[in-house]
Amino acid sequence: MSSPTKPPEQSADKINSHHKSSGSSEKGLTESKDICCARKKLDNVEKELSVYVNITPKDVDYYLTLLHQYNEVKDTAQELIGHLARIEGTSTKQIYEDMFPEVDDIGDVNT
């Protein structure tokens, strides 16, 4: 009987180097795709932000002032609704439902 033929022996370093290069090329491909995707996202963000290039600090101050005024009016309205709820012995949620039946509790208009 003849003994089975042994395959040529390879050193562990040679086998490992093959696996490493295969893995590193896959990793490199993934990194390349990630970089490409990130560049596209960056380009889109830069396009969106280009609209705001001409906004001056004076414009920002103006809109911040308007936002501050809006918040003060909103806070005052909420306080008044809270006082009304206490006077009527009910919840603010019920007051909102009575005053604004077309709006649900998350702010969507019911049709």
GIGI-V571570 format. One record per residue. N is the residue number from 0. RES is the residue in three letters. PHI is phi in whole degrees, 0 to 359 (999 if undefined). OMEGA is omega as a letter, one per 30 degrees, with the letter a starting at -180 (NA if undefined). Layout:
n-><N N>
res-><RES RES>
phi-><PHI PHI>
omega-><OMEGA OMEGA>
This chain:
n-><0 1 2 3 4 5 6 7 8 9 10 11 12 13 14 15 16 17 18 19 20 21 22 23 24 25 26 27 28 29 30 31 32 33 34 35 36 37 38 39 40 41 42 43 44 45 46 47 48 49 50 51 52 53 54 55 56 57 58 59 60 61 62 63 64 65 66 67 68 69 70 71 72 73 74 75 76 77 78 79 80 81 82 83 84 85 86 87 88 89 90 91 92 93 94 95 96 97 98 99 100 101 102 103 104 105 106 107 108 109 110>
res-><MET SER SER PRO THR LYS PRO PRO GLU GLN SER ALA ASP LYS ILE ASN SER HIS HIS LYS SER SER GLY SER SER GLU LYS GLY LEU THR GLU SER LYS ASP ILE CYS CYS ALA ARG LYS LYS LEU ASP ASN VAL GLU LYS GLU LEU SER VAL TYR VAL ASN ILE THR PRO LYS ASP VAL ASP TYR TYR LEU THR LEU LEU HIS GLN TYR ASN GLU VAL LYS ASP THR ALA GLN GLU LEU ILE GLY HIS LEU ALA ARG ILE GLU GLY THR SER THR LYS GLN ILE TYR GLU ASP MET PHE PRO GLU VAL ASP ASP ILE GLY ASP VAL ASN THR>
phi-><999 263 279 298 284 277 291 299 281 241 287 299 298 294 295 297 295 295 294 296 293 296 293 290 289 295 297 298 295 297 297 297 296 298 295 299 297 295 296 297 298 299 300 296 296 298 296 297 284 299 297 265 297 270 283 264 302 296 297 299 300 299 289 294 296 299 297 298 296 301 296 296 295 297 298 295 297 293 297 297 296 297 297 299 297 296 297 275 68 225 267 295 299 294 299 300 296 290 280 229 295 279 245 277 288 249 93 277 278 279 251>
omega-><l l l a l l l a l l l l a l a a l l a a l a a l l l l l l l l l l l l l l l l l l l l l l l l a a l a a a l a l l l a l l a l l l l l l l a l l l l l l l l l l l l l l l l a l a a l l l l l l l a a a a a l a l l l l l a NA>
